[in-house]
Amino acid sequence: MTANERRGILIVAPTADITFVAQDVAILSRDYDVDVVTRHDHPSLRQLLPAVAERLRTGRYALVYLWFAEPHDSPWIVLLSRLFRVKCAIAAGGYDVTALPALFFRRGRPAHRVPSVDIDKLMAATDEAEMQAGVRTARDLVWKDGLDAFTCTECGRCKDACPTHLTGKPLSLKAVNDSLKQHLIEQREAIVAADPKQELPPLVGPVIGEDTLWTCTTCGYCEAACPIELEHLDKFFRMRQQQVMIAGEFPHELKKVFEAYESQGNPWGLQAAQRGDWAAGLDVPVVRTAEDLAGLEFLFYVGSAMSFDPRGQKIARAFVAILKHAGVRFGILGANEGSTGECVRRVGNEMLFQQLAMALAGTLDELGVTRIVTCDPHALNSLKNEYPEFGGRYEVVHHTQLIADLLAQGRIRVNASLQGVVFHDPCYLGRHNGEFDAPRAVLARLCIDTPLEMTLSREKSMCCGAGGGQMWIDEKIGKRINVTRVEQALAVSPRTIATACPYCAVMMADGLGALPGAGSTQSRDVAELVAEALVERKPSP
């Protein structure tokens, strides 16, 4: 039988369910007959190899296709295929070959830094070809993007707690990698030719749907869950940069947000001069000079959400009460505080972000700020992980971390009286910055029972739905993420859903309000719960 007469593909797979590999088979050939040999039916290599050899002796097969093969199986099956002069492909199971390089070059944790853009170079561009930012076509991808696409094992773990996938939105890391892989295969000749005159199709639209790109909350679950740590967020950040700064195509709601940041330095567009008004009557020191900062333990970076949003202001006032009770020496910037720009950076407006970041970093550095405490995990992430790029290097702690330390040091005492408290992990505190224990340590001091845990908690926690700019974008597809998250909390019958992020606080409260069955369950920030439980310190004798 000649090679042209061989019409079969022999798939070696863990089980007979080849749903995930069907599209790859179609790419290889739409006419081949498919046969499957499984590890399930042949549990040992001594059983598997004879089964493969028996089929290859028939001469029916043009290709042996290794999908999700065991690493120690692959070389033997490749050798066996060569003995029978049959081609062997390692495709979806090709992670056997590429997983180690992908792991070696991995970032190491979900992306807490957005890839930067050289704004000076962009502004100096004199022709359209030079005016590029982010990713438009496959040529703009970095080599690691392609490696990850072909390394994906298609196991589907990235979808288990993905807030978009669980609420019926068209996004999963697996699907993105699959679409990108097929596109790279289809465009391989043009990519290899590297002819700038040969136009490649844009990725956003034909390959990665606009809804797929813009529904991502940047929570990082997909990266944390991936067994070989494939990276997803960097690609989306760079695609958003291209869409916002070059193409000018982005969700219409963001236009007002950008204008508000440009004019007033906050997404609400409220007067920047009113940024410190929330602290009226609290006798909070305002840091205006380096001399004002001298002797303080912390600068309290408040952030836009707690400066302007009424829900956030309550959290800020509660935290101030705790700091004062503990005798912590702190101050705020008041009207001179600028936004970190974290939100606009994650939706792709890198130019606006850099303007905001350089202004705030300039203020902090001029004052000589070195230690910062904040209630906002998004601000914490940006100040800690992104501001060093702009010369800002600070020790940044979250308010739950400081409260836990104050309790451990005996600087504050609380009355334990709460029951039925469940904690919702903020993505940018937990997955992105590794802090899961401090909020729980504080709640353990407040509760007379063991605090509850949701099924999706800690590293597997599901996003509230506000991250990645989603706070400002209408949720038009599927079920609302915050409602789904609240339903997950209500499944353990809590009296209180504790939060540790001003955006989570808003989303959890709105989710409770949308569910008639929520009853008397309330949403409270950890700082509010602590402030209400403070025990007066006994005067020293």
C-alpha positions as CSV (number, residue, x, y, z in Angstrom):
1,M,0.0,0.0,0.0
2,T,1.5,3.4,-1.0
3,A,1.7,6.4,1.2
4,N,-1.1,8.0,-0.9
5,E,-3.4,5.0,-0.2
6,R,-3.0,5.2,3.5
7,R,-6.1,6.9,4.8
8,G,-5.9,6.4,8.5
9,I,-4.7,8.4,11.5
10,L,-3.8,6.4,14.6
11,I,-4.3,8.5,17.8
12,V,-2.5,7.4,20.9
13,A,-4.4,9.0,23.8
14,P,-5.3,8.5,27.5
15,T,-8.9,7.6,26.8
16,A,-11.2,7.1,23.8
17,D,-12.7,10.6,24.3
18,I,-10.9,12.6,21.6
19,T,-13.2,15.6,21.6
20,F,-10.4,18.1,22.3
21,V,-8.2,16.8,19.6
22,A,-10.8,16.7,16.9
23,Q,-10.0,20.1,15.5
24,D,-6.3,19.3,15.3
25,V,-7.2,16.1,13.3
26,A,-9.3,18.2,11.0
27,I,-6.4,20.6,10.4
28,L,-4.1,17.6,9.5
29,S,-6.6,16.1,7.1
30,R,-10.4,16.2,6.6
31,D,-10.4,12.8,4.8
32,Y,-8.5,10.5,7.1
33,D,-10.2,7.7,9.1
34,V,-9.4,8.0,12.8
35,D,-8.5,5.0,15.0
36,V,-7.6,5.3,18.7
37,V,-5.4,3.3,21.0
38,T,-5.7,4.3,24.6
39,R,-3.7,4.0,27.8
40,H,-6.9,3.3,29.6
41,D,-7.2,0.0,27.7
42,H,-3.5,-0.7,27.7
43,P,-2.3,0.5,31.1
44,S,1.4,-0.5,30.8
45,L,3.9,0.3,28.1
46,R,4.3,-3.5,27.5
47,Q,0.6,-3.7,26.6
48,L,0.5,-0.4,24.7
49,L,3.4,-0.9,22.3
50,P,2.1,-4.3,20.9
51,A,-1.3,-2.7,20.4
52,V,0.2,0.1,18.4
53,A,2.4,-2.3,16.4
54,E,-0.5,-4.5,15.5
55,R,-2.3,-1.6,13.9
56,L,0.8,-0.3,12.1
57,R,1.4,-3.7,10.5
58,T,-1.9,-3.2,8.5
59,G,-0.2,-0.4,6.5
60,R,-3.5,1.6,6.8
61,Y,-2.0,4.6,8.6
62,A,-0.3,7.7,7.2
63,L,0.2,9.2,10.7
64,V,0.5,8.3,14.3
65,Y,-0.8,11.2,16.4
66,L,0.4,11.4,20.0
67,W,-2.1,13.3,22.1
68,F,-1.5,13.8,25.8
69,A,0.9,10.9,25.8
70,E,2.8,9.9,28.8
71,P,6.3,11.3,28.6
72,H,8.0,7.9,28.9
73,D,5.7,6.5,26.2
74,S,6.5,9.1,23.5
75,P,10.1,8.1,22.5
76,W,9.1,4.4,22.2
77,I,6.0,5.1,20.0
78,V,8.1,7.5,17.9
79,L,10.7,4.8,17.3
80,L,8.0,2.2,16.6
81,S,6.4,4.6,14.0
82,R,9.7,5.0,12.3
83,L,10.2,1.3,12.1
84,F,7.0,1.0,10.2
85,R,7.8,4.1,8.1
86,V,4.8,6.0,9.4
87,K,5.0,9.7,10.3
88,C,4.6,10.6,14.0
89,A,3.2,13.9,15.2
90,I,3.2,15.2,18.7
91,A,0.6,17.9,18.6
92,A,-1.8,18.6,21.5
93,G,0.4,16.2,23.4
94,G,3.4,18.1,22.2
95,Y,3.8,19.5,25.6
96,D,6.0,16.4,26.2
97,V,8.6,18.3,24.2
98,T,7.8,21.9,24.9
99,A,6.6,21.8,28.5
100,L,10.1,22.0,30.0
101,P,11.1,25.1,28.0
102,A,7.8,26.7,28.7
103,L,8.3,26.0,32.5
104,F,11.9,27.2,32.3
105,F,11.0,30.5,30.8
106,R,7.8,31.1,32.8
107,R,7.1,34.3,34.7
108,G,6.5,32.4,37.9
109,R,3.2,33.8,39.0
110,P,0.1,35.5,37.4
111,A,1.1,38.7,35.7
112,H,1.1,41.5,38.2
113,R,3.0,43.8,35.8
114,V,1.6,44.9,32.5
115,P,4.2,45.0,29.6
116,S,5.4,48.5,29.2
117,V,5.3,50.6,26.0
118,D,8.0,53.1,25.0
119,I,5.8,56.2,24.8
120,D,8.6,58.5,23.7
121,K,9.4,56.2,20.7
122,L,5.7,56.0,19.9
123,M,5.3,59.8,20.0
124,A,8.4,60.3,17.9
125,A,7.2,58.0,15.1
126,T,7.0,59.8,11.7
127,D,5.1,57.2,9.7
128,E,2.2,54.8,10.2
129,A,4.5,51.7,10.2
130,E,6.4,53.0,13.2
131,M,3.3,54.0,15.1
132,Q,2.7,50.6,16.8
133,A,2.0,49.6,20.3
134,G,1.0,46.2,21.7
135,V,-0.1,43.3,19.4
136,R,-2.0,43.7,16.2
137,T,-1.0,40.6,14.1
138,A,0.9,37.4,14.8
139,R,4.1,39.1,13.9
140,D,3.8,41.3,17.0
141,L,3.6,38.3,19.3
142,V,6.7,37.3,21.3
143,W,8.2,33.9,20.8
144,K,6.9,32.8,24.3
145,D,3.3,33.4,23.1
146,G,3.7,30.9,20.2
147,L,5.5,28.4,22.5
148,D,2.6,28.6,25.0
149,A,0.0,28.1,22.3
150,F,1.6,24.9,21.1
151,T,2.4,23.7,24.6
152,C,-1.2,23.8,25.9
153,T,-2.3,20.4,27.0
154,E,-6.0,21.3,26.6
155,C,-6.7,19.9,30.0
156,G,-9.3,22.6,30.7
157,R,-8.2,23.4,34.3
158,C,-8.0,27.1,33.3
159,K,-11.8,27.1,33.2
160,D,-12.6,25.7,36.6
161,A,-12.9,29.1,38.4
162,C,-12.6,31.5,35.5
163,P,-15.3,34.1,36.2
164,T,-16.0,34.7,32.5
165,H,-16.3,31.0,31.6
166,L,-18.5,30.2,34.7
167,T,-20.9,33.0,33.8
168,G,-21.3,32.1,30.1
169,K,-18.8,34.5,28.5
170,P,-16.6,33.5,25.5
171,L,-13.3,33.2,27.2
172,S,-10.9,30.5,28.4
173,L,-7.2,30.2,28.2
174,K,-7.6,26.8,26.5
175,A,-9.8,28.3,23.7
176,V,-7.4,31.3,23.2
177,N,-4.4,29.0,22.9
178,D,-6.3,26.7,20.5
179,S,-7.4,29.6,18.3
180,L,-4.0,31.2,18.3
181,K,-2.3,27.8,17.4
182,Q,-4.6,27.2,14.5
183,H,-4.0,30.7,13.2
184,L,-0.2,30.3,13.5
185,I,-0.5,27.1,11.5
186,E,-2.7,28.7,8.8
187,Q,-0.4,31.7,8.5
188,R,2.9,29.8,8.9
189,E,4.2,30.6,5.4
190,A,3.6,34.3,5.7
191,I,5.1,34.4,9.2
192,V,8.3,32.5,8.1
193,A,8.6,34.7,5.0
194,A,8.9,37.8,7.2
195,D,7.9,40.0,4.3
196,P,6.6,43.3,5.8
197,K,4.7,43.9,2.6
198,Q,2.7,40.7,3.1
199,E,-0.2,41.8,5.3
200,L,-1.3,39.4,8.1
201,P,-4.9,39.5,9.4
202,P,-5.4,41.2,12.8
203,L,-5.7,39.0,15.8
204,V,-8.5,40.8,17.5
205,G,-11.7,40.0,15.6
206,P,-10.8,37.2,13.2
207,V,-8.8,35.1,15.8
208,I,-9.6,36.5,19.3
209,G,-13.1,37.8,19.5
210,E,-13.6,41.3,20.8
211,D,-16.0,40.0,23.5
212,T,-13.3,37.4,24.5
213,L,-10.7,40.2,24.8
214,W,-12.8,42.7,26.8
215,T,-14.6,40.3,29.2
216,C,-11.3,39.3,30.9
217,T,-11.1,40.5,34.5
218,T,-7.3,39.8,34.6
219,C,-7.9,37.8,37.8
220,G,-5.0,35.4,37.0
221,Y,-6.9,32.2,37.8
222,C,-6.1,30.6,34.4
223,E,-2.4,31.2,34.8
224,A,-2.4,29.9,38.4
225,A,-4.4,26.8,37.5
226,C,-2.4,25.8,34.5
227,P,-0.3,22.7,35.3
228,I,2.6,24.0,33.1
229,E,2.1,27.6,34.0
230,L,1.3,29.0,30.5
231,E,0.9,32.8,30.3
232,H,-2.2,34.5,29.2
233,L,-2.5,38.0,30.5
234,D,0.5,39.5,28.8
235,K,-1.0,38.8,25.4
236,F,-4.3,40.3,26.3
237,F,-2.7,43.4,27.8
238,R,-0.8,44.0,24.6
239,M,-3.8,43.4,22.5
240,R,-5.8,46.0,24.5
241,Q,-2.9,48.4,24.1
242,Q,-3.1,48.1,20.4
243,Q,-6.9,48.5,20.4
244,V,-6.9,51.5,22.6
245,M,-3.9,53.5,21.6
246,I,-3.6,52.7,17.9
247,A,-6.9,51.4,16.6
248,G,-9.1,53.5,18.9
249,E,-11.5,50.5,19.2
250,F,-12.6,49.7,22.8
251,P,-15.8,49.5,24.8
252,H,-17.6,52.9,24.7
253,E,-17.9,53.1,28.5
254,L,-14.2,53.5,28.8
255,K,-14.2,56.8,26.9
256,K,-15.8,58.6,29.8
257,V,-13.4,56.8,32.2
258,F,-10.4,58.0,30.3
259,E,-11.7,61.6,30.2
260,A,-12.4,61.5,33.9
261,Y,-8.9,60.4,34.7
262,E,-7.4,63.0,32.3
263,S,-9.3,65.9,33.9
264,Q,-9.6,64.9,37.6
265,G,-7.4,61.9,38.2
266,N,-10.2,59.6,39.2
267,P,-12.8,57.4,37.2
268,W,-15.8,59.3,38.7
269,G,-14.6,62.6,37.4
270,L,-15.2,64.2,40.8
271,Q,-13.1,67.3,41.7
272,A,-9.5,66.3,42.5
273,A,-9.5,69.0,45.2
274,Q,-12.1,67.0,47.2
275,R,-10.0,63.9,47.4
276,G,-9.3,64.3,51.1
277,D,-12.8,65.4,52.1
278,W,-13.8,61.9,53.3
279,A,-11.5,62.5,56.3
280,A,-13.2,65.7,57.5
281,G,-13.6,65.7,61.3
282,L,-11.2,62.7,61.8
283,D,-8.1,64.8,62.6
284,V,-6.0,62.9,60.1
285,P,-2.6,64.4,59.5
286,V,-2.1,65.6,55.9
287,V,1.5,65.2,54.5
288,R,2.5,68.2,52.4
289,T,6.2,68.3,53.0
290,A,9.1,66.0,53.9
291,E,9.0,67.5,57.4
292,D,5.4,66.4,57.7
293,L,6.4,62.8,56.9
294,A,9.2,62.7,59.4
295,G,8.4,60.5,62.3
296,L,5.4,58.8,60.7
297,E,5.3,55.0,60.5
298,F,3.2,54.9,57.3
299,L,1.7,57.0,54.6
300,F,-1.9,55.8,54.2
301,Y,-2.5,55.7,50.4
302,V,-6.3,55.9,50.2
303,G,-6.9,55.6,46.4
304,S,-9.8,56.8,44.3
305,A,-12.3,54.2,45.4
306,M,-12.1,55.1,49.0
307,S,-11.7,58.8,48.4
308,F,-14.8,59.3,46.3
309,D,-17.1,56.3,46.5
310,P,-19.4,56.4,49.6
311,R,-19.0,52.6,50.2
312,G,-15.2,53.0,50.1
313,Q,-15.2,56.0,52.4
314,K,-16.8,54.0,55.1
315,I,-13.9,51.5,54.9
316,A,-11.3,54.3,55.0
317,R,-12.9,55.8,58.1
318,A,-13.0,52.4,59.8
319,F,-9.3,51.9,59.1
320,V,-8.4,55.3,60.4
321,A,-10.2,54.4,63.6
322,I,-8.1,51.3,63.9
323,L,-4.8,53.1,63.3
324,K,-5.7,55.8,65.8
325,H,-6.7,53.2,68.4
326,A,-3.4,51.4,67.9
327,G,-1.4,54.6,68.2
328,V,0.0,54.2,64.7
329,R,1.7,57.4,63.4
330,F,0.3,57.9,59.9
331,G,-0.7,60.6,57.4
332,I,-2.5,61.0,54.1
333,L,-1.8,63.1,51.0
334,G,-5.3,64.5,50.8
335,A,-5.9,66.6,47.7
336,N,-2.3,66.0,46.6
337,E,-2.8,62.3,46.3
338,G,-2.9,61.1,42.7
339,S,-4.3,57.9,41.2
340,T,-2.0,54.9,40.6
341,G,-3.5,54.5,37.1
342,E,-3.8,50.8,37.6
343,C,-7.2,50.6,36.0
344,V,-6.4,52.5,32.8
345,R,-3.2,50.4,32.4
346,R,-5.1,47.1,32.4
347,V,-7.6,48.3,29.8
348,G,-4.7,49.3,27.5
349,N,-4.3,53.0,27.9
350,E,-0.6,52.9,28.7
351,M,0.0,56.5,27.8
352,L,-2.5,57.8,30.4
353,F,-1.2,55.3,32.9
354,Q,2.4,56.5,32.6
355,Q,1.3,60.1,33.0
356,L,-0.5,59.2,36.2
357,A,2.3,57.0,37.5
358,M,5.0,59.5,36.9
359,A,3.0,62.2,38.6
360,L,2.3,60.1,41.7
361,A,5.8,58.6,41.9
362,G,7.1,62.2,41.7
363,T,5.0,63.3,44.6
364,L,5.9,60.3,46.7
365,D,9.6,60.5,46.0
366,E,9.7,64.3,46.6
367,L,8.3,63.7,50.1
368,G,10.7,60.8,50.7
369,V,8.0,58.2,51.2
370,T,9.3,54.7,51.9
371,R,6.4,52.8,53.7
372,I,2.9,52.8,52.5
373,V,-0.3,51.1,53.8
374,T,-3.4,50.8,51.6
375,C,-6.8,49.1,51.7
376,D,-6.8,48.7,47.9
377,P,-5.1,45.5,46.6
378,H,-5.0,47.0,43.1
379,A,-3.1,50.1,44.4
380,L,-0.9,47.8,46.4
381,N,0.0,45.7,43.3
382,S,0.7,48.7,41.2
383,L,2.8,50.6,43.8
384,K,4.7,47.4,44.8
385,N,5.3,45.7,41.4
386,E,4.9,48.4,38.7
387,Y,6.2,51.7,40.2
388,P,9.8,50.5,40.4
389,E,9.8,51.0,36.6
390,F,9.2,54.7,37.3
391,G,11.8,55.0,40.1
392,G,9.3,54.4,43.0
393,R,10.5,51.7,45.4
394,Y,8.4,51.4,48.5
395,E,7.5,48.9,51.2
396,V,3.8,48.5,50.6
397,V,1.5,46.5,53.0
398,H,-2.2,45.8,52.8
399,H,-4.4,47.0,55.6
400,T,-5.3,43.4,56.6
401,Q,-1.5,42.6,57.0
402,L,-1.0,45.6,59.2
403,I,-4.2,44.8,61.3
404,A,-2.9,41.3,61.8
405,D,0.4,42.6,63.0
406,L,-1.2,45.1,65.4
407,L,-3.3,42.3,66.8
408,A,-0.3,40.0,67.2
409,Q,1.7,42.8,68.9
410,G,-1.1,43.6,71.3
411,R,-1.4,47.2,70.0
412,I,-5.1,46.5,69.5
413,R,-7.6,44.1,71.1
414,V,-10.9,43.0,69.8
415,N,-14.0,41.4,71.2
416,A,-14.7,38.1,69.5
417,S,-18.5,37.9,68.8
418,L,-19.0,37.2,65.2
419,Q,-20.4,34.0,63.7
420,G,-20.9,32.7,60.2
421,V,-18.3,34.8,58.4
422,V,-17.0,33.8,55.0
423,F,-14.1,35.6,53.3
424,H,-13.9,36.5,49.7
425,D,-10.3,36.6,48.5
426,P,-9.4,39.7,46.3
427,C,-7.6,38.5,43.2
428,Y,-4.9,41.2,43.4
429,L,-4.2,40.5,47.1
430,G,-4.3,36.7,46.9
431,R,-3.3,35.2,43.5
432,H,-1.3,38.2,42.3
433,N,0.5,38.9,45.5
434,G,0.3,35.7,47.5
435,E,-1.5,37.0,50.6
436,F,-4.2,34.6,51.8
437,D,-3.5,34.3,55.5
438,A,-3.5,37.8,57.0
439,P,-7.3,38.4,56.4
440,R,-8.1,35.0,57.8
441,A,-5.9,35.5,60.8
442,V,-7.8,38.7,61.6
443,L,-11.2,37.1,61.1
444,A,-10.2,34.2,63.4
445,R,-9.7,36.8,66.2
446,L,-13.2,38.2,65.5
447,C,-15.2,35.0,65.4
448,I,-16.4,32.7,68.1
449,D,-16.6,29.9,65.6
450,T,-14.4,28.8,62.7
451,P,-14.7,31.2,59.8
452,L,-16.4,29.6,56.7
453,E,-14.7,28.9,53.4
454,M,-16.3,28.9,49.9
455,T,-15.6,26.0,47.6
456,L,-13.7,28.4,45.4
457,S,-11.3,30.1,47.8
458,R,-7.7,31.0,48.3
459,E,-5.7,30.1,45.1
460,K,-8.9,28.9,43.5
461,S,-11.0,31.9,44.5
462,M,-13.3,33.3,41.9
463,C,-13.1,37.0,41.0
464,C,-15.8,39.5,42.0
465,G,-16.0,40.8,38.5
466,A,-14.5,44.3,38.9
467,G,-10.9,43.7,37.8
468,G,-9.3,44.5,34.5
469,G,-11.5,47.6,34.1
470,Q,-14.7,45.5,34.3
471,M,-15.9,47.8,37.1
472,W,-16.7,50.4,34.4
473,I,-17.8,48.1,31.5
474,D,-21.4,47.0,31.2
475,E,-21.7,43.2,31.5
476,K,-23.9,42.3,28.5
477,I,-23.1,38.6,28.0
478,G,-24.1,35.8,30.3
479,K,-24.8,36.0,34.0
480,R,-23.3,38.8,36.2
481,I,-20.1,37.7,37.8
482,N,-20.7,39.3,41.1
483,V,-24.1,37.6,41.4
484,T,-22.5,34.3,40.7
485,R,-19.8,34.9,43.3
486,V,-22.4,35.9,46.0
487,E,-24.4,32.7,45.2
488,Q,-21.2,30.7,45.9
489,A,-20.9,32.5,49.2
490,L,-24.5,31.9,50.1
491,A,-24.1,28.2,49.5
492,V,-22.2,28.0,52.9
493,S,-25.0,30.0,54.7
494,P,-23.0,32.9,56.0
495,R,-24.2,35.8,58.1
496,T,-21.4,38.1,56.7
497,I,-19.3,38.1,53.6
498,A,-16.0,39.7,54.5
499,T,-14.0,41.6,51.9
500,A,-10.6,43.2,51.8
501,C,-10.9,45.4,48.7
502,P,-13.1,48.5,48.1
503,Y,-14.1,47.2,44.6
504,C,-15.0,43.7,46.0
505,A,-17.0,45.5,48.7
506,V,-19.1,47.2,46.0
507,M,-19.5,44.1,43.9
508,M,-20.5,41.9,46.9
509,A,-23.0,44.4,48.1
510,D,-24.6,44.8,44.7
511,G,-24.7,41.0,44.3
512,L,-26.5,40.6,47.6
513,G,-29.0,43.3,46.6
514,A,-29.7,41.4,43.3
515,L,-30.6,38.2,45.1
516,P,-33.9,38.2,47.1
517,G,-32.8,34.9,48.8
518,A,-29.8,36.7,50.4
519,G,-31.9,37.5,53.4
520,S,-30.0,39.4,56.1
521,T,-26.5,38.4,54.9
522,Q,-24.3,41.5,54.8
523,S,-21.1,42.4,53.1
524,R,-18.4,44.1,55.3
525,D,-14.8,44.9,54.9
526,V,-12.4,43.4,57.4
527,A,-11.5,46.9,58.7
528,E,-15.2,47.6,59.4
529,L,-15.5,44.4,61.4
530,V,-12.4,45.1,63.4
531,A,-13.3,48.8,64.1
532,E,-16.7,47.7,65.5
533,A,-15.0,45.1,67.7
534,L,-12.2,47.2,69.2
535,V,-11.8,46.9,73.0
536,E,-10.6,50.0,74.8
537,R,-7.1,49.8,76.0
538,K,-6.6,49.9,79.7
539,P,-4.6,52.9,80.9
540,S,-1.1,52.2,82.1
541,P,-0.8,52.2,85.9
